[in-house]
């Protein structure tokens, strides 16, 4: 009498795991529509892309993007918080349908998962006030620029900077930003996310982008071989770019318009 | 496993290190001259209770000696521009060093002045020396003579403390070291050499102060 529930559970388990297996082989897009739920892996520790709001719900660029895609698919969204190390495993093991987690594209990742079109800008660039013109590295001639010593932007900019650009290198991001805000440097080189955070927190001195140093936009990750889902998400991203919804998300979280090349 | 030293990647930046060392020495020299000058003025005001300067110096000394040098530096470099006073990283570094050394040397020299026996002043008065003469020969000289070793070590402390000026992008020795280290990732070798340079500068300052002391402070009047 004691064994029966166990056997029943075992049988149920077998059926469930079979179902799970078949789910992996079936088309994920169909499954999403059938279930009415899109499961998305999002960051929760990387503002402004994903963080936890005051009501303990996730907020950010990536969360808005997940909601946008779910809306266009006509399904509900289920957010799964991930970290930067486990976001790809969540996709490859089928725990999430999509990864929208400020994910950059590189050859190693492309071996494991597929990427849609870019949905968010992520770059290092030169930033400064609106009234200072500097369209490229050569235009920096004679100016004073602050940068965090040893950062990607320091290394890249040092290669292309003109001779008479005064580069002041600070110990950390805070030093670089303080130097800019207090007017000790005319321009700074930093990440667009950092610039957005500064613009959000202070209106002492605005940071607007002058030119890009290194571009590494964010893509939505889909499981290998899910071409139908990938095509659908690309379609949604294109539509959101066209009708200004993506622009609005960028305005909210990055305080900056989308770059033209995205 | 033994660490394999490789100095070649650091020696590529010899120019930068020498430039950094030069600026550290320059910062210290300017800081020491004006800092000790400020210290003498402060010490006299405090020792002779010249109000209201004595009170002002008392506040200044307490304020500077009870706050970190790095914070003073940030206050000058990042804080003053907000009040509309714009100064570059060199001026900020020099100013911070003068202000810092000024406060410490005020107290050191005041101690020296306090150590001059009252009878010596009375003796000077009985020899019909005027106020200036008795101050110069009977008070200041022996006072400096007494505290010269303490002043020397304070100058060296300030020189070593100038390392934090790298935080506001002043391109002195530590800045050069951090810069090199962030490019070639040879931290051990870079700081090894930097340490040696700091040591050499410190010894140099000590010898120089010793010579100055012998020649101008404790030497015979010509």
Interface residues (C-beta under 8 A of the other chain):
Chain A: X146 X149 X150 X154 X155 X168 X169 X170 X171 X175 X178 X179 X182 X183 X184
Chain B: X74 X77 X78 X79 X81 X82 X86 X88 X89 X166 X167 X168 X169 X175 X178 X179 X182 X183
